[in-house]
Amino acid sequence: MGDTITPDELESMLKRKTPLKLIDVRRTSDRAGDPVGIPGAEWKDPEKVKEWGKDLGSSEVVVYCVRGGSVSRTVQEKLRENDVNVRFIEGGLEAWKKFAKPVKNP
């Protein structure tokens, strides 16, 4: 399995109700500036990934930040230290919105 997932791939998985945990790992300030997110996602503080990352179990995990860059990669690295099967959205939330995928308000 690769490091990333495209918005279209994720949307297909969500429509098929594929078991996965979708986690919004945007920084607190980024999330405050744009509180919309992907339906079904749970926000987790990326600064505390070592605390919450060990409780994810064996489900597939998909994380996203604003643009699918350093925050997503850092969270992915930390989760993989706990043997979590994790990918992040290519282009992050911005790519999700660019391709007119559904969003939710907080």
N, CA, C and O atoms as a Tinker XYZ file with bonds, in Angstrom:
   424  protein
     1  N      0.844000   -1.178000    0.000000    73     2
     2  CA     0.000000    0.000000    0.000000    64     1     3
     3  C      0.886000    1.238000    0.000000    63     2     4     5
     4  O      1.894000    1.297000    0.705000    81     3
     5  N      0.498000    2.216000   -0.795000    73     3     6
     6  CA     1.273000    3.439000   -0.880000    64     5     7
     7  C      1.036000    4.367000    0.303000    63     6     8     9
     8  O      0.318000    4.041000    1.248000    81     7
     9  N      1.659000    5.520000    0.218000    73     7    10
    10  CA     1.547000    6.514000    1.286000    64     9    11
    11  C      0.296000    7.364000    1.175000    63    10    12    13
    12  O     -0.174000    7.920000    2.168000    81    11
    13  N     -0.253000    7.468000   -0.051000    73    11    14
    14  CA    -1.346000    8.412000   -0.271000    64    13    15
    15  C     -2.583000    7.739000   -0.870000    63    14    16    17
    16  O     -2.553000    6.595000   -1.324000    81    15
    17  N     -3.658000    8.504000   -0.843000    73    15    18
    18  CA    -4.918000    8.108000   -1.459000    64    17    19
    19  C     -5.462000    9.362000   -2.142000    63    18    20    21
    20  O     -5.330000   10.466000   -1.614000    81    19
    21  N     -6.066000    9.192000   -3.302000    73    19    22
    22  CA    -6.633000   10.349000   -4.001000    64    21    23
    23  C     -8.013000   10.667000   -3.431000    63    22    24    25
    24  O     -8.643000    9.811000   -2.809000    81    23
    25  N     -8.481000   11.892000   -3.641000    73    23    26
    26  CA    -9.845000   12.217000   -3.217000    64    25    27
    27  C    -10.880000   11.271000   -3.828000    63    26    28    29
    28  O    -11.821000   10.868000   -3.144000    81    27
    29  N    -10.722000   10.910000   -5.109000    73    27    30
    30  CA   -11.678000   10.002000   -5.752000    64    29    31
    31  C    -11.660000    8.618000   -5.109000    63    30    32    33
    32  O    -12.712000    8.015000   -4.898000    81    31
    33  N    -10.462000    8.112000   -4.795000    73    31    34
    34  CA   -10.363000    6.798000   -4.151000    64    33    35
    35  C    -11.036000    6.806000   -2.786000    63    34    36    37
    36  O    -11.761000    5.877000   -2.432000    81    35
    37  N    -10.788000    7.867000   -2.026000    73    35    38
    38  CA   -11.411000    7.963000   -0.709000    64    37    39
    39  C    -12.919000    8.066000   -0.832000    63    38    40    41
    40  O    -13.646000    7.404000   -0.091000    81    39
    41  N    -13.400000    8.889000   -1.760000    73    39    42
    42  CA   -14.839000    9.026000   -1.928000    64    41    43
    43  C    -15.470000    7.667000   -2.261000    63    42    44    45
    44  O    -16.532000    7.337000   -1.732000    81    43
    45  N    -14.843000    6.895000   -3.111000    73    43    46
    46  CA   -15.351000    5.562000   -3.454000    64    45    47
    47  C    -15.399000    4.664000   -2.227000    63    46    48    49
    48  O    -16.376000    3.944000   -2.020000    81    47
    49  N    -14.356000    4.702000   -1.420000    73    47    50
    50  CA   -14.329000    3.890000   -0.205000    64    49    51
    51  C    -15.451000    4.291000    0.750000    63    50    52    53
    52  O    -16.100000    3.432000    1.347000    81    51
    53  N    -15.675000    5.587000    0.892000    73    51    54
    54  CA   -16.719000    6.070000    1.792000    64    53    55
    55  C    -18.109000    5.675000    1.276000    63    54    56    57
    56  O    -18.983000    5.309000    2.063000    81    55
    57  N    -18.310000    5.747000   -0.029000    73    55    58
    58  CA   -19.601000    5.358000   -0.603000    64    57    59
    59  C    -19.860000    3.864000   -0.432000    63    58    60    61
    60  O    -20.999000    3.447000   -0.222000    81    59
    61  N    -18.796000    3.059000   -0.523000    73    59    62
    62  CA   -18.935000    1.610000   -0.341000    64    61    63
    63  C    -18.980000    1.222000    1.132000    63    62    64    65
    64  O    -19.159000    0.055000    1.479000    81    63
    65  N    -18.815000    2.226000    1.991000    73    63    66
    66  CA   -18.783000    2.009000    3.440000    64    65    67
    67  C    -17.659000    1.052000    3.844000    63    66    68    69
    68  O    -17.819000    0.216000    4.733000    81    67
    69  N    -16.512000    1.200000    3.163000    73    67    70
    70  CA   -15.324000    0.436000    3.505000    64    69    71
    71  C    -14.899000    0.825000    4.918000    63    70    72    73
    72  O    -14.796000    2.013000    5.222000    81    71
    73  N    -14.651000   -0.153000    5.782000    73    71    74
    74  CA   -14.260000    0.192000    7.151000    64    73    75
    75  C    -12.922000    0.947000    7.171000    63    74    76    77
    76  O    -11.897000    0.435000    6.720000    81    75
    77  N    -12.956000    2.143000    7.690000    73    75    78
    78  CA   -11.748000    2.934000    7.854000    64    77    79
    79  C    -12.000000    4.022000    8.881000    63    78    80    81
    80  O    -13.141000    4.374000    9.182000    81    79
    81  N    -10.923000    4.534000    9.400000    73    79    82
    82  CA   -10.998000    5.673000   10.311000    64    81    83
    83  C    -10.455000    6.866000    9.545000    63    82    84    85
    84  O     -9.320000    6.846000    9.070000    81    83
    85  N    -11.268000    7.903000    9.428000    73    83    86
    86  CA   -10.897000    9.123000    8.725000    64    85    87
    87  C    -10.605000   10.186000    9.777000    63    86    88    89
    88  O    -11.461000   10.519000   10.596000    81    87
    89  N     -9.386000   10.712000    9.744000    73    87    90
    90  CA    -8.953000   11.633000   10.794000    64    89    91
    91  C     -8.432000   12.937000   10.196000    63    90    92    93
    92  O     -7.524000   12.943000    9.365000    81    91
    93  N     -9.023000   14.023000   10.636000    73    91    94
    94  CA    -8.619000   15.381000   10.289000    64    93    95
    95  C     -7.470000   15.747000   11.232000    63    94    96    97
    96  O     -7.662000   15.838000   12.444000    81    95
    97  N     -6.278000   15.956000   10.671000    73    95    98
    98  CA    -5.119000   16.291000   11.504000    64    97    99
    99  C     -4.600000   17.702000   11.211000    63    98   100   101
   100  O     -3.408000   17.980000   11.337000    81    99
   101  N     -5.518000   18.578000   10.819000    73    99   102
   102  CA    -5.100000   19.968000   10.614000    64   101   103
   103  C     -4.707000   20.583000   11.950000    63   102   104   105
   104  O     -5.261000   20.251000   12.999000    81   103
   105  N     -3.743000   21.480000   11.883000    73   103   106
   106  CA    -3.367000   22.214000   13.093000    64   105   107
   107  C     -4.582000   22.979000   13.609000    63   106   108   109
   108  O     -5.477000   23.335000   12.843000    81   107
   109  N     -4.601000   23.222000   14.902000    73   107   110
   110  CA    -5.716000   23.921000   15.534000    64   109   111
   111  C     -5.987000   25.255000   14.845000    63   110   112   113
   112  O     -7.143000   25.600000   14.600000    81   111
   113  N     -4.945000   26.000000   14.533000    73   111   114
   114  CA    -5.126000   27.313000   13.901000    64   113   115
   115  C     -5.691000   27.187000   12.492000    63   114   116   117
   116  O     -6.515000   28.007000   12.086000    81   115
   117  N     -5.267000   26.177000   11.741000    73   115   118
   118  CA    -5.790000   25.966000   10.386000    64   117   119
   119  C     -7.266000   25.588000   10.433000    63   118   120   121
   120  O     -8.070000   26.064000    9.632000    81   119
   121  N     -7.603000   24.736000   11.374000    73   119   122
   122  CA    -8.988000   24.291000   11.518000    64   121   123
   123  C     -9.884000   25.452000   11.965000    63   122   124   125
   124  O    -11.028000   25.557000   11.524000    81   123
   125  N     -9.366000   26.317000   12.835000    73   123   126
   126  CA   -10.143000   27.476000   13.289000    64   125   127
   127  C    -10.400000   28.439000   12.126000    63   126   128   129
   128  O    -11.461000   29.060000   12.056000    81   127
   129  N     -9.430000   28.563000   11.217000    73   127   130
   130  CA    -9.579000   29.459000   10.074000    64   129   131
   131  C    -10.516000   28.932000    9.005000    63   130   132   133
   132  O    -11.089000   29.711000    8.244000    81   131
   133  N    -10.680000   27.605000    8.938000    73   131   134
   134  CA   -11.573000   26.974000    7.964000    64   133   135
   135  C    -12.129000   25.707000    8.608000    63   134   136   137
   136  O    -11.570000   24.624000    8.437000    81   135
   137  N    -13.229000   25.842000    9.348000    73   135   138
   138  CA   -13.725000   24.718000   10.147000    64   137   139
   139  C    -14.436000   23.603000    9.382000    63   138   140   141
   140  O    -14.782000   22.588000    9.988000    81   139
   141  N    -14.670000   23.750000    8.061000    73   139   142
   142  CA   -15.320000   22.665000    7.334000    64   141   143
   143  C    -14.376000   21.478000    7.235000    63   142   144   145
   144  O    -13.155000   21.631000    7.279000    81   143
   145  N    -14.957000   20.298000    7.102000    73   143   146
   146  CA   -14.149000   19.088000    6.994000    64   145   147
   147  C    -14.847000   18.059000    6.140000    63   146   148   149
   148  O    -15.887000   18.331000    5.540000    81   147
   149  N    -14.272000   16.883000    6.089000    73   147   150
   150  CA   -14.844000   15.793000    5.310000    64   149   151
   151  C    -15.839000   15.044000    6.192000    63   150   152   153
   152  O    -15.520000   14.714000    7.335000    81   151
   153  N    -17.037000   14.772000    5.681000    73   151   154
   154  CA   -18.028000   14.049000    6.477000    64   153   155
   155  C    -17.474000   12.711000    6.982000    63   154   156   157
   156  O    -16.852000   11.955000    6.235000    81   155
   157  N    -17.715000   12.445000    8.254000    73   155   158
   158  CA   -17.254000   11.207000    8.869000    64   157   159
   159  C    -15.888000   11.308000    9.519000    63   158   160   161
   160  O    -15.451000   10.379000   10.199000    81   159
   161  N    -15.213000   12.426000    9.317000    73   159   162
   162  CA   -13.873000   12.590000    9.904000    64   161   163
   163  C    -13.969000   13.046000   11.350000    63   162   164   165
   164  O    -14.891000   13.756000   11.751000    81   163
   165  N    -12.996000   12.617000   12.102000    73   163   166
   166  CA   -12.858000   13.040000   13.492000    64   165   167
   167  C    -11.567000   13.836000   13.591000    63   166   168   169
   168  O    -10.535000   13.405000   13.078000    81   167
   169  N    -11.611000   14.987000   14.242000    73   167   170
   170  CA   -10.399000   15.792000   14.393000    64   169   171
   171  C     -9.569000   15.276000   15.552000    63   170   172   173
   172  O    -10.084000   14.972000   16.629000    81   171
   173  N     -8.266000   15.186000   15.302000    73   171   174
   174  CA    -7.299000   14.833000   16.339000    64   173   175
   175  C     -6.139000   15.813000   16.226000    63   174   176   177
   176  O     -5.687000   16.140000   15.129000    81   175
   177  N     -5.671000   16.271000   17.373000    73   175   178
   178  CA    -4.567000   17.222000   17.420000    64   177   179
   179  C     -3.287000   16.549000   16.919000    63   178   180   181
   180  O     -2.831000   15.578000   17.523000    81   179
   181  N     -2.702000   17.045000   15.827000    73   179   182
   182  CA    -1.492000   16.414000   15.309000    64   181   183
   183  C     -0.308000   16.499000   16.272000    63   182   184   185
   184  O      0.614000   15.685000   16.210000    81   183
   185  N     -0.343000   17.480000   17.150000    73   183   186
   186  CA     0.740000   17.626000   18.133000    64   185   187
   187  C      0.695000   16.524000   19.197000    63   186   188   189
   188  O      1.680000   16.296000   19.900000    81   187
   189  N     -0.447000   15.845000   19.312000    73   187   190
   190  CA    -0.608000   14.808000   20.342000    64   189   191
   191  C     -0.756000   13.417000   19.733000    63   190   192   193
   192  O     -1.338000   12.526000   20.351000    81   191
   193  N     -0.225000   13.229000   18.513000    73   191   194
   194  CA    -0.386000   11.958000   17.813000    64   193   195
   195  C      0.167000   10.775000   18.608000    63   194   196   197
   196  O     -0.362000    9.668000   18.510000    81   195
   197  N      1.211000   10.991000   19.384000    73   195   198
   198  CA     1.767000    9.882000   20.181000    64   197   199
   199  C      0.771000    9.405000   21.236000    63   198   200   201
   200  O      0.787000    8.237000   21.627000    81   199
   201  N     -0.094000   10.308000   21.696000    73   199   202
   202  CA    -1.086000    9.940000   22.704000    64   201   203
   203  C     -2.254000    9.175000   22.077000    63   202   204   205
   204  O     -2.602000    8.092000   22.549000    81   203
   205  N     -2.861000    9.718000   21.028000    73   203   206
   206  CA    -4.047000    9.087000   20.462000    64   205   207
   207  C     -3.721000    8.016000   19.426000    63   206   208   209
   208  O     -4.567000    7.174000   19.125000    81   207
   209  N     -2.528000    8.035000   18.884000    73   207   210
   210  CA    -2.162000    7.105000   17.825000    64   209   211
   211  C     -2.082000    5.652000   18.247000    63   210   212   213
   212  O     -2.258000    4.756000   17.422000    81   211
   213  N     -1.822000    5.413000   19.499000    73   211   214
   214  CA    -1.684000    4.022000   19.951000    64   213   215
   215  C     -3.027000    3.332000   20.168000    63   214   216   217
   216  O     -3.070000    2.129000   20.423000    81   215
   217  N     -4.122000    4.084000   20.068000    73   215   218
   218  CA    -5.458000    3.522000   20.318000    64   217   219
   219  C     -6.278000    3.307000   19.046000    63   218   220   221
   220  O     -7.496000    3.153000   19.130000    81   219
   221  N     -5.650000    3.291000   17.886000    73   219   222
   222  CA    -6.402000    3.213000   16.639000    64   221   223
   223  C     -6.776000    1.792000   16.222000    63   222   224   225
   224  O     -7.672000    1.611000   15.398000    81   223
   225  N     -6.128000    0.815000   16.760000    73   223   226
   226  CA    -6.471000   -0.562000   16.401000    64   225   227
   227  C     -5.954000   -0.932000   15.028000    63   226   228   229
   228  O     -4.965000   -0.372000   14.554000    81   227
   229  N     -6.629000   -1.884000   14.387000    73   227   230
   230  CA    -6.121000   -2.441000   13.136000    64   229   231
   231  C     -6.863000   -1.944000   11.890000    63   230   232   233
   232  O     -6.560000   -2.385000   10.782000    81   231
   233  N     -7.810000   -1.053000   12.052000    73   231   234
   234  CA    -8.534000   -0.530000   10.883000    64   233   235
   235  C     -7.597000    0.286000    9.997000    63   234   236   237
   236  O     -6.575000    0.803000   10.447000    81   235
   237  N     -7.976000    0.384000    8.730000    73   235   238
   238  CA    -7.241000    1.277000    7.858000    64   237   239
   239  C     -7.540000    2.707000    8.297000    63   238   240   241
   240  O     -8.668000    3.030000    8.669000    81   239
   241  N     -6.521000    3.555000    8.249000    73   239   242
   242  CA    -6.651000    4.942000    8.675000    64   241   243
   243  C     -6.278000    5.848000    7.503000    63   242   244   245
   244  O     -5.296000    5.608000    6.800000    81   243
   245  N     -7.082000    6.891000    7.310000    73   243   246
   246  CA    -6.775000    7.931000    6.334000    64   245   247
   247  C     -6.765000    9.253000    7.089000    63   246   248   249
   248  O     -7.712000    9.581000    7.803000    81   247
   249  N     -5.682000   10.007000    6.921000    73   247   250
   250  CA    -5.566000   11.306000    7.579000    64   249   251
   251  C     -5.505000   12.400000    6.507000    63   250   252   253
   252  O     -5.154000   12.153000    5.354000    81   251
   253  N     -5.856000   13.600000    6.926000    73   251   254
   254  CA    -5.693000   14.732000    6.026000    64   253   255
   255  C     -5.399000   15.993000    6.814000    63   254   256   257
   256  O     -5.855000   16.180000    7.941000    81   255
   257  N     -4.607000   16.859000    6.166000    73   255   258
   258  CA    -4.352000   18.193000    6.696000    64   257   259
   259  C     -4.823000   19.174000    5.615000    63   258   260   261
   260  O     -5.642000   18.804000    4.774000    81   259
   261  N     -4.341000   20.375000    5.622000    73   259   262
   262  CA    -4.823000   21.377000    4.670000    64   261   263
   263  C     -4.436000   21.014000    3.234000    63   262   264   265
   264  O     -5.294000   20.983000    2.352000    81   263
   265  N     -3.140000   20.738000    2.993000    73   263   266
   266  CA    -2.666000   20.495000    1.634000    64   265   267
   267  C     -1.968000   19.144000    1.437000    63   266   268   269
   268  O     -1.364000   18.914000    0.390000    81   267
   269  N     -2.042000   18.268000    2.406000    73   267   270
   270  CA    -1.412000   16.958000    2.243000    64   269   271
   271  C      0.100000   17.030000    2.258000    63   270   272   273
   272  O      0.772000   16.313000    1.517000    81   271
   273  N      0.628000   17.887000    3.096000    73   271   274
   274  CA     2.075000   18.080000    3.152000    64   273   275
   275  C      2.693000   17.585000    4.433000    63   274   276   277
   276  O      2.493000   16.441000    4.841000    81   275
   277  N      3.447000   18.465000    5.062000    73   275   278
   278  CA     4.272000   18.064000    6.202000    64   277   279
   279  C      3.473000   17.556000    7.399000    63   278   280   281
   280  O      3.918000   16.634000    8.082000    81   279
   281  N      2.327000   18.124000    7.663000    73   279   282
   282  CA     1.543000   17.670000    8.816000    64   281   283
   283  C      1.084000   16.234000    8.596000    63   282   284   285
   284  O      1.249000   15.388000    9.474000    81   283
   285  N      0.509000   15.956000    7.429000    73   283   286
   286  CA     0.052000   14.594000    7.133000    64   285   287
   287  C      1.209000   13.604000    7.161000    63   286   288   289
   288  O      1.082000   12.513000    7.718000    81   287
   289  N      2.327000   13.975000    6.567000    73   287   290
   290  CA     3.485000   13.070000    6.528000    64   289   291
   291  C      4.030000   12.795000    7.929000    63   290   292   293
   292  O      4.379000   11.659000    8.250000    81   291
   293  N      4.102000   13.819000    8.748000    73   291   294
   294  CA     4.601000   13.635000   10.111000    64   293   295
   295  C      3.677000   12.734000   10.916000    63   294   296   297
   296  O      4.143000   11.840000   11.622000    81   295
   297  N      2.374000   12.961000   10.817000    73   295   298
   298  CA     1.411000   12.122000   11.521000    64   297   299
   299  C      1.513000   10.685000   11.007000    63   298   300   301
   300  O      1.489000    9.739000   11.795000    81   299
   301  N      1.624000   10.525000    9.706000    73   299   302
   302  CA     1.750000    9.187000    9.119000    64   301   303
   303  C      2.979000    8.467000    9.680000    63   302   304   305
   304  O      2.889000    7.300000   10.061000    81   303
   305  N      4.111000    9.143000    9.734000    73   303   306
   306  CA     5.330000    8.529000   10.266000    64   305   307
   307  C      5.140000    8.077000   11.707000    63   306   308   309
   308  O      5.531000    6.970000   12.075000    81   307
   309  N      4.541000    8.938000   12.516000    73   307   310
   310  CA     4.315000    8.594000   13.928000    64   309   311
   311  C      3.358000    7.413000   14.069000    63   310   312   313
   312  O      3.571000    6.539000   14.910000    81   311
   313  N      2.308000    7.381000   13.252000    73   311   314
   314  CA     1.354000    6.277000   13.331000    64   313   315
   315  C      1.989000    4.967000   12.870000    63   314   316   317
   316  O      1.713000    3.907000   13.432000    81   315
   317  N      2.824000    5.041000   11.866000    73   315   318
   318  CA     3.488000    3.827000   11.385000    64   317   319
   319  C      4.443000    3.251000   12.415000    63   318   320   321
   320  O      4.720000    2.052000   12.401000    81   319
   321  N      4.945000    4.085000   13.301000    73   319   322
   322  CA     5.774000    3.583000   14.411000    64   321   323
   323  C      4.969000    2.638000   15.299000    63   322   324   325
   324  O      5.534000    1.779000   15.975000    81   323
   325  N      3.637000    2.804000   15.293000    73   323   326
   326  CA     2.730000    1.934000   16.057000    64   325   327
   327  C      2.073000    0.886000   15.159000    63   326   328   329
   328  O      1.054000    0.301000   15.528000    81   327
   329  N      2.655000    0.649000   13.980000    73   327   330
   330  CA     2.150000   -0.342000   13.031000    64   329   331
   331  C      0.732000   -0.052000   12.544000    63   330   332   333
   332  O     -0.024000   -0.979000   12.253000    81   331
   333  N      0.369000    1.221000   12.453000    73   331   334
   334  CA    -0.944000    1.601000   11.943000    64   333   335
   335  C     -0.888000    1.640000   10.417000    63   334   336   337
   336  O      0.049000    2.192000    9.840000    81   335
   337  N     -1.883000    1.061000    9.773000    73   335   338
   338  CA    -2.029000    1.065000    8.325000    64   337   339
   339  C     -2.632000    2.411000    7.932000    63   338   340   341
   340  O     -3.848000    2.588000    8.006000    81   339
   341  N     -1.800000    3.354000    7.517000    73   339   342
   342  CA    -2.262000    4.734000    7.322000    64   341   343
   343  C     -1.793000    5.306000    5.989000    63   342   344   345
   344  O     -0.661000    5.099000    5.551000    81   343
   345  N     -2.719000    6.039000    5.364000    73   343   346
   346  CA    -2.415000    6.828000    4.163000    64   345   347
   347  C     -2.941000    8.241000    4.392000    63   346   348   349
   348  O     -3.742000    8.477000    5.296000    81   347
   349  N     -2.484000    9.170000    3.570000    73   347   350
   350  CA    -3.036000   10.523000    3.650000    64   349   351
   351  C     -3.529000   10.968000    2.285000    63   350   352   353
   352  O     -3.077000   10.473000    1.253000    81   351
   353  N     -4.464000   11.911000    2.296000    73   351   354
   354  CA    -5.084000   12.378000    1.057000    64   353   355
   355  C     -4.103000   13.253000    0.283000    63   354   356   357
   356  O     -3.577000   14.237000    0.803000    81   355
   357  N     -3.870000   12.870000   -0.978000    73   355   358
   358  CA    -3.018000   13.673000   -1.855000    64   357   359
   359  C     -3.644000   15.057000   -1.997000    63   358   360   361
   360  O     -4.784000   15.176000   -2.445000    81   359
   361  N     -2.924000   16.086000   -1.625000    73   359   362
   362  CA    -3.428000   17.450000   -1.735000    64   361   363
   363  C     -4.294000   17.892000   -0.574000    63   362   364   365
   364  O     -4.744000   19.037000   -0.531000    81   363
   365  N     -4.532000   16.987000    0.374000    73   363   366
   366  CA    -5.259000   17.323000    1.592000    64   365   367
   367  C     -6.687000   17.792000    1.357000    63   366   368   369
   368  O     -7.308000   17.474000    0.342000    81   367
   369  N     -7.190000   18.553000    2.316000    73   367   370
   370  CA    -8.553000   19.060000    2.252000    64   369   371
   371  C     -8.752000   19.988000    1.053000    63   370   372   373
   372  O     -9.838000   20.040000    0.476000    81   371
   373  N     -7.704000   20.715000    0.685000    73   371   374
   374  CA    -7.821000   21.614000   -0.471000    64   373   375
   375  C     -8.130000   20.825000   -1.742000    63   374   376   377
   376  O     -8.958000   21.254000   -2.546000    81   375
   377  N     -7.479000   19.681000   -1.934000    73   375   378
   378  CA    -7.757000   18.851000   -3.111000    64   377   379
   379  C     -9.166000   18.272000   -3.035000    63   378   380   381
   380  O     -9.875000   18.211000   -4.039000    81   379
   381  N     -9.565000   17.849000   -1.840000    73   379   382
   382  CA   -10.920000   17.311000   -1.654000    64   381   383
   383  C    -11.955000   18.350000   -2.104000    63   382   384   385
   384  O    -12.885000   18.029000   -2.843000    81   383
   385  N    -11.782000   19.593000   -1.650000    73   383   386
   386  CA   -12.729000   20.655000   -2.005000    64   385   387
   387  C    -12.619000   21.034000   -3.487000    63   386   388   389
   388  O    -13.629000   21.327000   -4.127000    81   387
   389  N    -11.406000   21.029000   -4.029000    73   387   390
   390  CA   -11.188000   21.381000   -5.437000    64   389   391
   391  C    -11.970000   20.451000   -6.360000    63   390   392   393
   392  O    -12.486000   20.880000   -7.392000    81   391
   393  N    -12.055000   19.179000   -5.984000    73   391   394
   394  CA   -12.777000   18.206000   -6.798000    64   393   395
   395  C    -14.249000   18.107000   -6.405000    63   394   396   397
   396  O    -14.925000   17.129000   -6.725000    81   395
   397  N    -14.735000   19.135000   -5.706000    73   395   398
   398  CA   -16.155000   19.277000   -5.348000    64   397   399
   399  C    -16.695000   18.082000   -4.579000    63   398   400   401
   400  O    -17.820000   17.642000   -4.815000    81   399
   401  N    -15.902000   17.563000   -3.668000    73   399   402
   402  CA   -16.346000   16.471000   -2.821000    64   401   403
   403  C    -17.142000   17.074000   -1.670000    63   402   404   405
   404  O    -16.960000   18.247000   -1.341000    81   403
   405  N    -18.017000   16.290000   -1.057000    73   403   406
   406  CA   -18.874000   16.828000    0.015000    64   405   407
   407  C    -18.063000   17.234000    1.249000    63   406   408   409
   408  O    -17.083000   16.585000    1.614000    81   407
   409  N    -18.500000   18.319000    1.871000    73   407   410
   410  CA   -17.882000   18.786000    3.116000    64   409   411
   411  C    -18.961000   18.949000    4.172000    63   410   412   413
   412  O    -20.153000   19.021000    3.873000    81   411
   413  N    -18.507000   19.004000    5.413000    73   411   414
   414  CA   -19.434000   19.219000    6.530000    64   413   415
   415  C    -18.986000   20.443000    7.308000    63   414   416   417
   416  O    -17.798000   20.761000    7.366000    81   415
   417  N    -19.935000   21.111000    7.891000    73   415   418
   418  CA   -19.621000   22.201000    8.802000    64   417   419
   419  C    -19.550000   21.616000   10.201000    63   418   420   421
   420  O    -20.189000   20.605000   10.494000    81   419
   421  N    -18.777000   22.250000   11.058000    73   419   422
   422  CA   -18.626000   21.688000   12.414000    64   421   423
   423  C    -19.940000   21.628000   13.186000    63   422   424
   424  O    -19.962000   21.181000   14.333000    81   423
